[in-house]
Amino acid sequence: MKARVHVMLKDGVLDPQGAAVKHALGTLGFTGVDAVRQGKVIELDLTDGTSEAQIGEMCEKLLANTVIESYRIEVI
């Protein structure tokens, strides 16, 4: 069983990496980019029977800083 966890900064939290990417895109001549938010994707190889609740617990305890980040679990 595999799962992907998508982690992003919550709305309202400054994203300096996203701002740097936006600036770099403009420097390279790409126009029309109003904003960039950067996050991370974590892929997990799990044993069969691992529940989505257990994955959520992994996110809450380690994979995401829930004070400033939100996460979404995708079982694939």
PDB file of N, CA, C, O and CB in Angstrom:
ATOM      1  N   MET A   1       0.858  -1.176   0.000  1.00  0.00           N
ATOM      2  CA  MET A   1       0.000   0.000   0.000  1.00  0.00           C
ATOM      3  C   MET A   1       0.897   1.230   0.000  1.00  0.00           C
ATOM      4  O   MET A   1       1.927   1.264   0.673  1.00  0.00           O
ATOM      5  CB  MET A   1      -0.972   0.003   1.230  1.00  0.00           C
ATOM      6  N   LYS A   2       0.497   2.223  -0.753  1.00  0.00           N
ATOM      7  CA  LYS A   2       1.247   3.476  -0.797  1.00  0.00           C
ATOM      8  C   LYS A   2       0.323   4.632  -0.449  1.00  0.00           C
ATOM      9  O   LYS A   2      -0.886   4.584  -0.674  1.00  0.00           O
ATOM     10  CB  LYS A   2       1.889   3.690  -2.189  1.00  0.00           C
ATOM     11  N   ALA A   3       0.925   5.659   0.101  1.00  0.00           N
ATOM     12  CA  ALA A   3       0.189   6.884   0.392  1.00  0.00           C
ATOM     13  C   ALA A   3       1.084   8.068   0.083  1.00  0.00           C
ATOM     14  O   ALA A   3       2.305   8.002   0.223  1.00  0.00           O
ATOM     15  CB  ALA A   3      -0.293   6.920   1.872  1.00  0.00           C
ATOM     16  N   ARG A   4       0.455   9.147  -0.338  1.00  0.00           N
ATOM     17  CA  ARG A   4       1.148  10.418  -0.518  1.00  0.00           C
ATOM     18  C   ARG A   4       0.554  11.399   0.464  1.00  0.00           C
ATOM     19  O   ARG A   4      -0.662  11.477   0.639  1.00  0.00           O
ATOM     20  CB  ARG A   4       1.032  10.944  -1.989  1.00  0.00           C
ATOM     21  N   VAL A   5       1.433  12.144   1.101  1.00  0.00           N
ATOM     22  CA  VAL A   5       0.995  13.202   2.001  1.00  0.00           C
ATOM     23  C   VAL A   5       1.447  14.519   1.380  1.00  0.00           C
ATOM     24  O   VAL A   5       2.638  14.740   1.158  1.00  0.00           O
ATOM     25  CB  VAL A   5       1.576  13.012   3.463  1.00  0.00           C
ATOM     26  N   HIS A   6       0.481  15.389   1.104  1.00  0.00           N
ATOM     27  CA  HIS A   6       0.759  16.708   0.542  1.00  0.00           C
ATOM     28  C   HIS A   6       0.726  17.707   1.698  1.00  0.00           C
ATOM     29  O   HIS A   6      -0.290  17.843   2.380  1.00  0.00           O
ATOM     30  CB  HIS A   6      -0.280  17.094  -0.589  1.00  0.00           C
ATOM     31  N   VAL A   7       1.842  18.403   1.913  1.00  0.00           N
ATOM     32  CA  VAL A   7       1.954  19.348   3.018  1.00  0.00           C
ATOM     33  C   VAL A   7       2.163  20.748   2.444  1.00  0.00           C
ATOM     34  O   VAL A   7       3.051  20.960   1.619  1.00  0.00           O
ATOM     35  CB  VAL A   7       3.122  18.956   3.979  1.00  0.00           C
ATOM     36  N   MET A   8       1.346  21.695   2.882  1.00  0.00           N
ATOM     37  CA  MET A   8       1.453  23.086   2.426  1.00  0.00           C
ATOM     38  C   MET A   8       1.351  24.018   3.625  1.00  0.00           C
ATOM     39  O   MET A   8       0.727  23.690   4.634  1.00  0.00           O
ATOM     40  CB  MET A   8       0.349  23.421   1.378  1.00  0.00           C
ATOM     41  N   LEU A   9       1.975  25.184   3.495  1.00  0.00           N
ATOM     42  CA  LEU A   9       1.800  26.195   4.522  1.00  0.00           C
ATOM     43  C   LEU A   9       0.340  26.647   4.525  1.00  0.00           C
ATOM     44  O   LEU A   9      -0.288  26.733   3.470  1.00  0.00           O
ATOM     45  CB  LEU A   9       2.758  27.399   4.291  1.00  0.00           C
ATOM     46  N   LYS A  10      -0.186  26.929   5.688  1.00  0.00           N
ATOM     47  CA  LYS A  10      -1.561  27.414   5.788  1.00  0.00           C
ATOM     48  C   LYS A  10      -1.656  28.808   5.181  1.00  0.00           C
ATOM     49  O   LYS A  10      -0.670  29.543   5.121  1.00  0.00           O
ATOM     50  CB  LYS A  10      -2.037  27.427   7.263  1.00  0.00           C
ATOM     51  N   ASP A  11      -2.867  29.164   4.730  1.00  0.00           N
ATOM     52  CA  ASP A  11      -3.106  30.516   4.224  1.00  0.00           C
ATOM     53  C   ASP A  11      -2.745  31.519   5.315  1.00  0.00           C
ATOM     54  O   ASP A  11      -3.042  31.314   6.492  1.00  0.00           O
ATOM     55  CB  ASP A  11      -4.593  30.697   3.772  1.00  0.00           C
ATOM     56  N   GLY A  12      -2.100  32.601   4.903  1.00  0.00           N
ATOM     57  CA  GLY A  12      -1.720  33.644   5.847  1.00  0.00           C
ATOM     58  C   GLY A  12      -0.322  33.481   6.399  1.00  0.00           C
ATOM     59  O   GLY A  12       0.208  34.417   6.997  1.00  0.00           O
ATOM     60  N   VAL A  13       0.295  32.324   6.220  1.00  0.00           N
ATOM     61  CA  VAL A  13       1.670  32.101   6.674  1.00  0.00           C
ATOM     62  C   VAL A  13       2.603  32.516   5.548  1.00  0.00           C
ATOM     63  O   VAL A  13       2.445  32.060   4.416  1.00  0.00           O
ATOM     64  CB  VAL A  13       1.910  30.601   7.087  1.00  0.00           C
ATOM     65  N   LEU A  14       3.577  33.378   5.844  1.00  0.00           N
ATOM     66  CA  LEU A  14       4.519  33.823   4.833  1.00  0.00           C
ATOM     67  C   LEU A  14       5.285  32.641   4.257  1.00  0.00           C
ATOM     68  O   LEU A  14       5.654  31.716   4.980  1.00  0.00           O
ATOM     69  CB  LEU A  14       5.485  34.850   5.416  1.00  0.00           C
ATOM     70  N   ASP A  15       5.519  32.681   2.954  1.00  0.00           N
ATOM     71  CA  ASP A  15       6.209  31.608   2.251  1.00  0.00           C
ATOM     72  C   ASP A  15       7.422  32.186   1.517  1.00  0.00           C
ATOM     73  O   ASP A  15       7.325  32.489   0.328  1.00  0.00           O
ATOM     74  CB  ASP A  15       5.249  30.887   1.257  1.00  0.00           C
ATOM     75  N   PRO A  16       8.562  32.346   2.199  1.00  0.00           N
ATOM     76  CA  PRO A  16       9.729  32.939   1.543  1.00  0.00           C
ATOM     77  C   PRO A  16      10.257  32.109   0.373  1.00  0.00           C
ATOM     78  O   PRO A  16      10.759  32.676  -0.598  1.00  0.00           O
ATOM     79  CB  PRO A  16      10.829  33.130   2.550  1.00  0.00           C
ATOM     80  N   GLN A  17      10.155  30.787   0.443  1.00  0.00           N
ATOM     81  CA  GLN A  17      10.591  29.956  -0.686  1.00  0.00           C
ATOM     82  C   GLN A  17       9.700  30.195  -1.897  1.00  0.00           C
ATOM     83  O   GLN A  17      10.193  30.302  -3.019  1.00  0.00           O
ATOM     84  CB  GLN A  17      10.577  28.461  -0.301  1.00  0.00           C
ATOM     85  N   GLY A  18       8.412  30.279  -1.680  1.00  0.00           N
ATOM     86  CA  GLY A  18       7.494  30.569  -2.773  1.00  0.00           C
ATOM     87  C   GLY A  18       7.778  31.924  -3.393  1.00  0.00           C
ATOM     88  O   GLY A  18       7.728  32.070  -4.614  1.00  0.00           O
ATOM     89  N   ALA A  19       8.077  32.927  -2.558  1.00  0.00           N
ATOM     90  CA  ALA A  19       8.405  34.264  -3.060  1.00  0.00           C
ATOM     91  C   ALA A  19       9.684  34.228  -3.892  1.00  0.00           C
ATOM     92  O   ALA A  19       9.778  34.905  -4.916  1.00  0.00           O
ATOM     93  CB  ALA A  19       8.558  35.258  -1.893  1.00  0.00           C
ATOM     94  N   ALA A  20      10.670  33.440  -3.456  1.00  0.00           N
ATOM     95  CA  ALA A  20      11.919  33.320  -4.206  1.00  0.00           C
ATOM     96  C   ALA A  20      11.686  32.655  -5.559  1.00  0.00           C
ATOM     97  O   ALA A  20      12.275  33.067  -6.558  1.00  0.00           O
ATOM     98  CB  ALA A  20      12.950  32.526  -3.401  1.00  0.00           C
ATOM     99  N   VAL A  21      10.838  31.636  -5.601  1.00  0.00           N
ATOM    100  CA  VAL A  21      10.524  30.962  -6.863  1.00  0.00           C
ATOM    101  C   VAL A  21       9.790  31.926  -7.792  1.00  0.00           C
ATOM    102  O   VAL A  21      10.090  31.986  -8.985  1.00  0.00           O
ATOM    103  CB  VAL A  21       9.668  29.688  -6.612  1.00  0.00           C
ATOM    104  N   LYS A  22       8.833  32.677  -7.256  1.00  0.00           N
ATOM    105  CA  LYS A  22       8.098  33.660  -8.063  1.00  0.00           C
ATOM    106  C   LYS A  22       9.057  34.669  -8.665  1.00  0.00           C
ATOM    107  O   LYS A  22       8.960  34.986  -9.850  1.00  0.00           O
ATOM    108  CB  LYS A  22       7.031  34.381  -7.215  1.00  0.00           C
ATOM    109  N   HIS A  23       9.980  35.175  -7.864  1.00  0.00           N
ATOM    110  CA  HIS A  23      10.969  36.147  -8.347  1.00  0.00           C
ATOM    111  C   HIS A  23      11.840  35.531  -9.441  1.00  0.00           C
ATOM    112  O   HIS A  23      12.084  36.161 -10.470  1.00  0.00           O
ATOM    113  CB  HIS A  23      11.852  36.646  -7.181  1.00  0.00           C
ATOM    114  N   ALA A  24      12.309  34.300  -9.222  1.00  0.00           N
ATOM    115  CA  ALA A  24      13.164  33.627 -10.202  1.00  0.00           C
ATOM    116  C   ALA A  24      12.420  33.402 -11.516  1.00  0.00           C
ATOM    117  O   ALA A  24      13.005  33.550 -12.589  1.00  0.00           O
ATOM    118  CB  ALA A  24      13.664  32.287  -9.645  1.00  0.00           C
ATOM    119  N   LEU A  25      11.152  33.049 -11.444  1.00  0.00           N
ATOM    120  CA  LEU A  25      10.371  32.861 -12.668  1.00  0.00           C
ATOM    121  C   LEU A  25      10.276  34.166 -13.450  1.00  0.00           C
ATOM    122  O   LEU A  25      10.401  34.173 -14.675  1.00  0.00           O
ATOM    123  CB  LEU A  25       8.963  32.337 -12.337  1.00  0.00           C
ATOM    124  N   GLY A  26      10.055  35.272 -12.736  1.00  0.00           N
ATOM    125  CA  GLY A  26      10.013  36.578 -13.394  1.00  0.00           C
ATOM    126  C   GLY A  26      11.345  36.935 -14.029  1.00  0.00           C
ATOM    127  O   GLY A  26      11.385  37.484 -15.130  1.00  0.00           O
ATOM    128  N   THR A  27      12.438  36.625 -13.338  1.00  0.00           N
ATOM    129  CA  THR A  27      13.775  36.889 -13.861  1.00  0.00           C
ATOM    130  C   THR A  27      14.032  36.089 -15.135  1.00  0.00           C
ATOM    131  O   THR A  27      14.737  36.551 -16.032  1.00  0.00           O
ATOM    132  CB  THR A  27      14.835  36.556 -12.807  1.00  0.00           C
ATOM    133  N   LEU A  28      13.466  34.902 -15.211  1.00  0.00           N
ATOM    134  CA  LEU A  28      13.642  34.055 -16.387  1.00  0.00           C
ATOM    135  C   LEU A  28      12.688  34.420 -17.530  1.00  0.00           C
ATOM    136  O   LEU A  28      12.704  33.786 -18.585  1.00  0.00           O
ATOM    137  CB  LEU A  28      13.442  32.605 -16.004  1.00  0.00           C
ATOM    138  N   GLY A  29      11.869  35.434 -17.314  1.00  0.00           N
ATOM    139  CA  GLY A  29      10.989  35.907 -18.377  1.00  0.00           C
ATOM    140  C   GLY A  29       9.589  35.328 -18.363  1.00  0.00           C
ATOM    141  O   GLY A  29       8.807  35.591 -19.276  1.00  0.00           O
ATOM    142  N   PHE A  30       9.255  34.546 -17.350  1.00  0.00           N
ATOM    143  CA  PHE A  30       7.901  33.998 -17.257  1.00  0.00           C
ATOM    144  C   PHE A  30       6.989  35.036 -16.613  1.00  0.00           C
ATOM    145  O   PHE A  30       7.181  35.421 -15.460  1.00  0.00           O
ATOM    146  CB  PHE A  30       7.887  32.666 -16.442  1.00  0.00           C
ATOM    147  N   THR A  31       6.006  35.476 -17.368  1.00  0.00           N
ATOM    148  CA  THR A  31       5.087  36.489 -16.860  1.00  0.00           C
ATOM    149  C   THR A  31       3.759  35.834 -16.505  1.00  0.00           C
ATOM    150  O   THR A  31       3.490  34.696 -16.890  1.00  0.00           O
ATOM    151  CB  THR A  31       4.878  37.623 -17.897  1.00  0.00           C
ATOM    152  N   GLY A  32       2.953  36.555 -15.782  1.00  0.00           N
ATOM    153  CA  GLY A  32       1.628  36.057 -15.455  1.00  0.00           C
ATOM    154  C   GLY A  32       1.565  35.201 -14.206  1.00  0.00           C
ATOM    155  O   GLY A  32       0.517  34.627 -13.910  1.00  0.00           O
ATOM    156  N   VAL A  33       2.660  35.099 -13.467  1.00  0.00           N
ATOM    157  CA  VAL A  33       2.650  34.332 -12.215  1.00  0.00           C
ATOM    158  C   VAL A  33       2.357  35.323 -11.089  1.00  0.00           C
ATOM    159  O   VAL A  33       3.200  36.156 -10.755  1.00  0.00           O
ATOM    160  CB  VAL A  33       4.028  33.566 -11.977  1.00  0.00           C
ATOM    161  N   ASP A  34       1.171  35.230 -10.513  1.00  0.00           N
ATOM    162  CA  ASP A  34       0.779  36.162  -9.457  1.00  0.00           C
ATOM    163  C   ASP A  34       1.330  35.764  -8.096  1.00  0.00           C
ATOM    164  O   ASP A  34       1.673  36.633  -7.295  1.00  0.00           O
ATOM    165  CB  ASP A  34      -0.725  36.258  -9.386  1.00  0.00           C
ATOM    166  N   ALA A  35       1.419  34.476  -7.823  1.00  0.00           N
ATOM    167  CA  ALA A  35       1.909  34.022  -6.521  1.00  0.00           C
ATOM    168  C   ALA A  35       2.366  32.573  -6.637  1.00  0.00           C
ATOM    169  O   ALA A  35       1.905  31.831  -7.504  1.00  0.00           O
ATOM    170  CB  ALA A  35       0.810  34.167  -5.426  1.00  0.00           C
ATOM    171  N   VAL A  36       3.270  32.186  -5.759  1.00  0.00           N
ATOM    172  CA  VAL A  36       3.746  30.808  -5.688  1.00  0.00           C
ATOM    173  C   VAL A  36       3.709  30.376  -4.234  1.00  0.00           C
ATOM    174  O   VAL A  36       4.187  31.096  -3.357  1.00  0.00           O
ATOM    175  CB  VAL A  36       5.186  30.665  -6.284  1.00  0.00           C
ATOM    176  N   ARG A  37       3.150  29.220  -3.974  1.00  0.00           N
ATOM    177  CA  ARG A  37       3.186  28.599  -2.647  1.00  0.00           C
ATOM    178  C   ARG A  37       3.939  27.291  -2.824  1.00  0.00           C
ATOM    179  O   ARG A  37       3.589  26.483  -3.685  1.00  0.00           O
ATOM    180  CB  ARG A  37       1.724  28.368  -2.043  1.00  0.00           C
ATOM    181  N   GLN A  38       4.953  27.080  -2.030  1.00  0.00           N
ATOM    182  CA  GLN A  38       5.744  25.865  -2.145  1.00  0.00           C
ATOM    183  C   GLN A  38       5.424  24.937  -0.985  1.00  0.00           C
ATOM    184  O   GLN A  38       5.262  25.377   0.153  1.00  0.00           O
ATOM    185  CB  GLN A  38       7.249  26.190  -2.183  1.00  0.00           C
ATOM    186  N   GLY A  39       5.337  23.664  -1.284  1.00  0.00           N
ATOM    187  CA  GLY A  39       5.060  22.663  -0.263  1.00  0.00           C
ATOM    188  C   GLY A  39       5.936  21.453  -0.460  1.00  0.00           C
ATOM    189  O   GLY A  39       6.982  21.522  -1.105  1.00  0.00           O
ATOM    190  N   LYS A  40       5.501  20.345   0.100  1.00  0.00           N
ATOM    191  CA  LYS A  40       6.266  19.110  -0.054  1.00  0.00           C
ATOM    192  C   LYS A  40       5.302  17.941  -0.205  1.00  0.00           C
ATOM    193  O   LYS A  40       4.163  17.977   0.259  1.00  0.00           O
ATOM    194  CB  LYS A  40       7.216  18.888   1.155  1.00  0.00           C
ATOM    195  N   VAL A  41       5.799  16.906  -0.870  1.00  0.00           N
ATOM    196  CA  VAL A  41       5.051  15.664  -1.037  1.00  0.00           C
ATOM    197  C   VAL A  41       5.894  14.557  -0.424  1.00  0.00           C
ATOM    198  O   VAL A  41       7.075  14.412  -0.743  1.00  0.00           O
ATOM    199  CB  VAL A  41       4.721  15.373  -2.555  1.00  0.00           C
ATOM    200  N   ILE A  42       5.283  13.784   0.448  1.00  0.00           N
ATOM    201  CA  ILE A  42       5.971  12.670   1.113  1.00  0.00           C
ATOM    202  C   ILE A  42       5.270  11.393   0.672  1.00  0.00           C
ATOM    203  O   ILE A  42       4.061  11.246   0.854  1.00  0.00           O
ATOM    204  CB  ILE A  42       5.961  12.821   2.696  1.00  0.00           C
ATOM    205  N   GLU A  43       6.035  10.468   0.088  1.00  0.00           N
ATOM    206  CA  GLU A  43       5.471   9.183  -0.316  1.00  0.00           C
ATOM    207  C   GLU A  43       5.836   8.130   0.714  1.00  0.00           C
ATOM    208  O   GLU A  43       6.992   8.006   1.118  1.00  0.00           O
ATOM    209  CB  GLU A  43       5.971   8.769  -1.721  1.00  0.00           C
ATOM    210  N   LEU A  44       4.839   7.380   1.127  1.00  0.00           N
ATOM    211  CA  LEU A  44       5.027   6.346   2.133  1.00  0.00           C
ATOM    212  C   LEU A  44       4.704   4.980   1.532  1.00  0.00           C
ATOM    213  O   LEU A  44       3.654   4.809   0.912  1.00  0.00           O
ATOM    214  CB  LEU A  44       4.144   6.620   3.375  1.00  0.00           C
ATOM    215  N   ASP A  45       5.591   4.017   1.708  1.00  0.00           N
ATOM    216  CA  ASP A  45       5.298   2.615   1.403  1.00  0.00           C
ATOM    217  C   ASP A  45       4.885   1.985   2.722  1.00  0.00           C
ATOM    218  O   ASP A  45       5.671   1.936   3.668  1.00  0.00           O
ATOM    219  CB  ASP A  45       6.544   1.862   0.747  1.00  0.00           C
ATOM    220  N   LEU A  46       3.651   1.504   2.781  1.00  0.00           N
ATOM    221  CA  LEU A  46       3.082   1.028   4.038  1.00  0.00           C
ATOM    222  C   LEU A  46       2.665  -0.429   3.925  1.00  0.00           C
ATOM    223  O   LEU A  46       2.375  -0.925   2.836  1.00  0.00           O
ATOM    224  CB  LEU A  46       1.886   1.887   4.445  1.00  0.00           C
ATOM    225  N   THR A  47       2.641  -1.103   5.062  1.00  0.00           N
ATOM    226  CA  THR A  47       2.141  -2.471   5.065  1.00  0.00           C
ATOM    227  C   THR A  47       0.623  -2.442   4.882  1.00  0.00           C
ATOM    228  O   THR A  47      -0.046  -1.497   5.298  1.00  0.00           O
ATOM    229  CB  THR A  47       2.531  -3.209   6.385  1.00  0.00           C
ATOM    230  N   ASP A  48       0.096  -3.485   4.258  1.00  0.00           N
ATOM    231  CA  ASP A  48      -1.351  -3.576   4.095  1.00  0.00           C
ATOM    232  C   ASP A  48      -2.007  -3.538   5.469  1.00  0.00           C
ATOM    233  O   ASP A  48      -1.505  -4.115   6.433  1.00  0.00           O
ATOM    234  CB  ASP A  48      -1.750  -4.869   3.328  1.00  0.00           C
ATOM    235  N   GLY A  49      -3.114  -2.861   5.533  1.00  0.00           N
ATOM    236  CA  GLY A  49      -3.829  -2.765   6.799  1.00  0.00           C
ATOM    237  C   GLY A  49      -3.552  -1.475   7.549  1.00  0.00           C
ATOM    238  O   GLY A  49      -4.207  -1.187   8.550  1.00  0.00           O
ATOM    239  N   THR A  50      -2.586  -0.691   7.075  1.00  0.00           N
ATOM    240  CA  THR A  50      -2.335   0.606   7.704  1.00  0.00           C
ATOM    241  C   THR A  50      -3.530   1.504   7.386  1.00  0.00           C
ATOM    242  O   THR A  50      -3.909   1.652   6.224  1.00  0.00           O
ATOM    243  CB  THR A  50      -0.978   1.249   7.198  1.00  0.00           C
ATOM    244  N   SER A  51      -4.110   2.091   8.404  1.00  0.00           N
ATOM    245  CA  SER A  51      -5.325   2.881   8.196  1.00  0.00           C
ATOM    246  C   SER A  51      -4.976   4.333   7.895  1.00  0.00           C
ATOM    247  O   SER A  51      -3.880   4.808   8.194  1.00  0.00           O
ATOM    248  CB  SER A  51      -6.241   2.799   9.430  1.00  0.00           C
ATOM    249  N   GLU A  52      -5.932   5.015   7.300  1.00  0.00           N
ATOM    250  CA  GLU A  52      -5.751   6.433   7.037  1.00  0.00           C
ATOM    251  C   GLU A  52      -5.629   7.202   8.353  1.00  0.00           C
ATOM    252  O   GLU A  52      -4.950   8.226   8.412  1.00  0.00           O
ATOM    253  CB  GLU A  52      -6.918   6.981   6.195  1.00  0.00           C
ATOM    254  N   ALA A  53      -6.273   6.721   9.389  1.00  0.00           N
ATOM    255  CA  ALA A  53      -6.150   7.344  10.709  1.00  0.00           C
ATOM    256  C   ALA A  53      -4.713   7.252  11.220  1.00  0.00           C
ATOM    257  O   ALA A  53      -4.211   8.197  11.829  1.00  0.00           O
ATOM    258  CB  ALA A  53      -7.112   6.679  11.711  1.00  0.00           C
ATOM    259  N   GLN A  54      -4.053   6.125  10.978  1.00  0.00           N
ATOM    260  CA  GLN A  54      -2.660   5.973  11.385  1.00  0.00           C
ATOM    261  C   GLN A  54      -1.757   6.925  10.596  1.00  0.00           C
ATOM    262  O   GLN A  54      -0.818   7.498  11.147  1.00  0.00           O
ATOM    263  CB  GLN A  54      -2.199   4.517  11.191  1.00  0.00           C
ATOM    264  N   ILE A  55      -2.048   7.088   9.309  1.00  0.00           N
ATOM    265  CA  ILE A  55      -1.280   8.023   8.494  1.00  0.00           C
ATOM    266  C   ILE A  55      -1.490   9.445   9.016  1.00  0.00           C
ATOM    267  O   ILE A  55      -0.544  10.229   9.096  1.00  0.00           O
ATOM    268  CB  ILE A  55      -1.690   7.919   6.999  1.00  0.00           C
ATOM    269  N   GLY A  56      -2.723   9.767   9.366  1.00  0.00           N
ATOM    270  CA  GLY A  56      -3.015  11.075   9.952  1.00  0.00           C
ATOM    271  C   GLY A  56      -2.238  11.309  11.234  1.00  0.00           C
ATOM    272  O   GLY A  56      -1.762  12.416  11.483  1.00  0.00           O
ATOM    273  N   GLU A  57      -2.111  10.277  12.041  1.00  0.00           N
ATOM    274  CA  GLU A  57      -1.340  10.385  13.280  1.00  0.00           C
ATOM    275  C   GLU A  57       0.136  10.635  12.970  1.00  0.00           C
ATOM    276  O   GLU A  57       0.794  11.405  13.669  1.00  0.00           O
ATOM    277  CB  GLU A  57      -1.498   9.105  14.131  1.00  0.00           C
ATOM    278  N   MET A  58       0.660   9.986  11.919  1.00  0.00           N
ATOM    279  CA  MET A  58       2.045  10.231  11.496  1.00  0.00           C
ATOM    280  C   MET A  58       2.227  11.697  11.111  1.00  0.00           C
ATOM    281  O   MET A  58       3.232  12.323  11.448  1.00  0.00           O
ATOM    282  CB  MET A  58       2.426   9.312  10.307  1.00  0.00           C
ATOM    283  N   CYS A  59       1.240  12.227  10.403  1.00  0.00           N
ATOM    284  CA  CYS A  59       1.296  13.627   9.988  1.00  0.00           C
ATOM    285  C   CYS A  59       1.270  14.559  11.191  1.00  0.00           C
ATOM    286  O   CYS A  59       2.052  15.506  11.275  1.00  0.00           O
ATOM    287  CB  CYS A  59       0.134  13.951   9.050  1.00  0.00           C
ATOM    288  N   GLU A  60       0.373  14.284  12.110  1.00  0.00           N
ATOM    289  CA  GLU A  60       0.214  15.132  13.293  1.00  0.00           C
ATOM    290  C   GLU A  60       1.464  15.127  14.172  1.00  0.00           C
ATOM    291  O   GLU A  60       1.811  16.149  14.764  1.00  0.00           O
ATOM    292  CB  GLU A  60      -0.989  14.674  14.108  1.00  0.00           C
ATOM    293  N   LYS A  61       2.136  13.984  14.257  1.00  0.00           N
ATOM    294  CA  LYS A  61       3.275  13.847  15.161  1.00  0.00           C
ATOM    295  C   LYS A  61       4.613  14.194  14.532  1.00  0.00           C
ATOM    296  O   LYS A  61       5.538  14.596  15.238  1.00  0.00           O
ATOM    297  CB  LYS A  61       3.331  12.458  15.679  1.00  0.00           C
ATOM    298  N   LEU A  62       4.739  14.042  13.177  1.00  0.00           N
ATOM    299  CA  LEU A  62       6.068  14.219  12.582  1.00  0.00           C
ATOM    300  C   LEU A  62       6.072  14.891  11.216  1.00  0.00           C
ATOM    301  O   LEU A  62       6.864  15.805  10.985  1.00  0.00           O
ATOM    302  CB  LEU A  62       6.729  12.901  12.464  1.00  0.00           C
ATOM    303  N   LEU A  63       5.214  14.463  10.320  1.00  0.00           N
ATOM    304  CA  LEU A  63       5.352  14.863   8.921  1.00  0.00           C
ATOM    305  C   LEU A  63       4.944  16.296   8.626  1.00  0.00           C
ATOM    306  O   LEU A  63       5.432  16.885   7.661  1.00  0.00           O
ATOM    307  CB  LEU A  63       4.551  13.958   8.076  1.00  0.00           C
ATOM    308  N   ALA A  64       4.068  16.868   9.429  1.00  0.00           N
ATOM    309  CA  ALA A  64       3.615  18.242   9.215  1.00  0.00           C
ATOM    310  C   ALA A  64       3.668  19.007  10.531  1.00  0.00           C
ATOM    311  O   ALA A  64       3.371  18.465  11.596  1.00  0.00           O
ATOM    312  CB  ALA A  64       2.182  18.268   8.626  1.00  0.00           C
ATOM    313  N   ASN A  65       4.046  20.259  10.436  1.00  0.00           N
ATOM    314  CA  ASN A  65       3.974  21.155  11.589  1.00  0.00           C
ATOM    315  C   ASN A  65       2.587  21.780  11.543  1.00  0.00           C
ATOM    316  O   ASN A  65       2.372  22.780  10.858  1.00  0.00           O
ATOM    317  CB  ASN A  65       5.127  22.258  11.571  1.00  0.00           C
ATOM    318  N   THR A  66       1.652  21.191  12.271  1.00  0.00           N
ATOM    319  CA  THR A  66       0.246  21.572  12.134  1.00  0.00           C
ATOM    320  C   THR A  66      -0.067  22.977  12.651  1.00  0.00           C
ATOM    321  O   THR A  66      -1.183  23.465  12.471  1.00  0.00           O
ATOM    322  CB  THR A  66      -0.610  20.580  12.858  1.00  0.00           C
ATOM    323  N   VAL A  67       0.892  23.621  13.281  1.00  0.00           N
ATOM    324  CA  VAL A  67       0.684  25.012  13.687  1.00  0.00           C
ATOM    325  C   VAL A  67       0.666  25.908  12.449  1.00  0.00           C
ATOM    326  O   VAL A  67      -0.140  26.834  12.365  1.00  0.00           O
ATOM    327  CB  VAL A  67       1.791  25.472  14.680  1.00  0.00           C
ATOM    328  N   ILE A  68       1.558  25.633  11.484  1.00  0.00           N
ATOM    329  CA  ILE A  68       1.671  26.484  10.308  1.00  0.00           C
ATOM    330  C   ILE A  68       1.406  25.760   8.990  1.00  0.00           C
ATOM    331  O   ILE A  68       1.356  26.396   7.937  1.00  0.00           O
ATOM    332  CB  ILE A  68       3.028  27.091  10.269  1.00  0.00           C
ATOM    333  N   GLU A  69       1.236  24.435   9.035  1.00  0.00           N
ATOM    334  CA  GLU A  69       1.040  23.664   7.807  1.00  0.00           C
ATOM    335  C   GLU A  69      -0.254  22.862   7.863  1.00  0.00           C
ATOM    336  O   GLU A  69      -0.712  22.448   8.929  1.00  0.00           O
ATOM    337  CB  GLU A  69       2.228  22.727   7.570  1.00  0.00           C
ATOM    338  N   SER A  70      -0.825  22.657   6.685  1.00  0.00           N
ATOM    339  CA  SER A  70      -1.949  21.738   6.556  1.00  0.00           C
ATOM    340  C   SER A  70      -1.476  20.567   5.703  1.00  0.00           C
ATOM    341  O   SER A  70      -0.471  20.669   4.999  1.00  0.00           O
ATOM    342  CB  SER A  70      -3.211  22.444   5.924  1.00  0.00           C
ATOM    343  N   TYR A  71      -2.194  19.470   5.768  1.00  0.00           N
ATOM    344  CA  TYR A  71      -1.797  18.295   4.988  1.00  0.00           C
ATOM    345  C   TYR A  71      -3.039  17.619   4.411  1.00  0.00           C
ATOM    346  O   TYR A  71      -4.155  17.763   4.912  1.00  0.00           O
ATOM    347  CB  TYR A  71      -0.988  17.295   5.863  1.00  0.00           C
ATOM    348  N   ARG A  72      -2.792  16.880   3.343  1.00  0.00           N
ATOM    349  CA  ARG A  72      -3.837  16.100   2.694  1.00  0.00           C
ATOM    350  C   ARG A  72      -3.256  14.711   2.400  1.00  0.00           C
ATOM    351  O   ARG A  72      -2.150  14.595   1.872  1.00  0.00           O
ATOM    352  CB  ARG A  72      -4.354  16.807   1.374  1.00  0.00           C
ATOM    353  N   ILE A  73      -3.988  13.688   2.737  1.00  0.00           N
ATOM    354  CA  ILE A  73      -3.543  12.306   2.542  1.00  0.00           C
ATOM    355  C   ILE A  73      -4.200  11.747   1.293  1.00  0.00           C
ATOM    356  O   ILE A  73      -5.406  11.885   1.091  1.00  0.00           O
ATOM    357  CB  ILE A  73      -3.878  11.424   3.782  1.00  0.00           C
ATOM    358  N   GLU A  74      -3.382  11.112   0.458  1.00  0.00           N
ATOM    359  CA  GLU A  74      -3.863  10.466  -0.761  1.00  0.00           C
ATOM    360  C   GLU A  74      -3.385   9.015  -0.745  1.00  0.00           C
ATOM    361  O   GLU A  74      -2.188   8.761  -0.878  1.00  0.00           O
ATOM    362  CB  GLU A  74      -3.358  11.220  -2.049  1.00  0.00           C
ATOM    363  N   VAL A  75      -4.288   8.075  -0.588  1.00  0.00           N
ATOM    364  CA  VAL A  75      -3.936   6.659  -0.622  1.00  0.00           C
ATOM    365  C   VAL A  75      -3.933   6.237  -2.086  1.00  0.00           C
ATOM    366  O   VAL A  75      -4.916   6.425  -2.803  1.00  0.00           O
ATOM    367  CB  VAL A  75      -4.937   5.782   0.235  1.00  0.00           C
ATOM    368  N   ILE A  76      -2.797   5.657  -2.523  1.00  0.00           N
ATOM    369  CA  ILE A  76      -2.670   5.302  -3.948  1.00  0.00           C
ATOM    370  C   ILE A  76      -2.394   3.805  -4.103  1.00  0.00           C
ATOM    371  O   ILE A  76      -2.256   3.315  -5.224  1.00  0.00           O
ATOM    372  CB  ILE A  76      -1.536   6.127  -4.621  1.00  0.00           C
TER     373      ILE A  76
END
